[in-house]
Amino acid sequence: MLKGKTALVTGSTSGIGLGIARRLASQGANIVLNGFGDAEGPKAEIAALGAKVGYHGADMSKSADIADMMKFAAAEFGRVDILVNNAGIQHVAKVEDFPPEKWDAIIAINLTSAFHTSRLAIPAMREANWGRIINVASTHGLVASAGKSAYVASKHGIVGFTKALALETATTGVTCNAICPGWVLTPLVQKQIDDRAAREGITVEKARHDLLAEKEPSLQFTTPEELGDLAVFFCSPAGNNVRGVAWNMDGGWAAQ
């Protein structure tokens, strides 16, 4: 379905981003990966699906790095047809204890980076009269949790940005939507589970259950593959008039 299209997925060397990249690649899209850590493994994994794959290690907190990444994608593949803004970081603390540098970094990576990638991708999308911008927000883009002020602010911001961009492109073949996952068992979340088990002196299985029970009525994690399938739907003809939505996959979290 996506043969000949190119998808750039930020924060895609592991977790949610890699899961989305896999699903887009399985539909024939070329993939530009981005992120820190090992890139060779993810590149080989995507290539094994038959996709052409590139990688750029842009620091998503730096606008110059982002501009260089977008130039790289255009040079390698012609243009970015599908932009998935997934890169994100987290820090937990009360507002009065929140390090200002952590606040700035979270807003820069979780929110501002999506502005920079989008502004650079849209002109070619408009010219082609086809494009998909998919912003990975969070259930925290719809509801809040204590101790996560910067993350919640950034994710509410990305949902608002999604709506504004959807309106600006409403009469074109370019769409913009947000995915709002609940708990996804990424390495970052597994670390939270392990830390909780150690802190409370309970088993990892009990810590996992308790984490889900606090927020997610289904008591099950959303998978990166499920999120990837939603991204594929947004890119399909069925998604042509889906514009400005914040689609939560959260096991009923936001329904409470």
Secondary structure, DSSP 8 states (H G I E B T S, - for coil): --TT-EEEESS-SSHHHHHHHHHHHHTT-EEEEE-SS--HHHHHHHHTTT--EEEE---TT-HHHHHHHHHHHHHHHSS-SEEEE-------B-GGG--HHHHHHHHIIIIIHHHHHHHHHHHHHHHHT-EEEEEE--GGGTS--TTBHHHHHHHHHHHHHHHHHHHHTTTSSEEEEEEEE--B--HHHHHHHHHHHHHHT--HHHHHHHHHHHH-TT-S-B-HHHHHHHHHHHHSGGGTT--S-EEEESTTGGG-
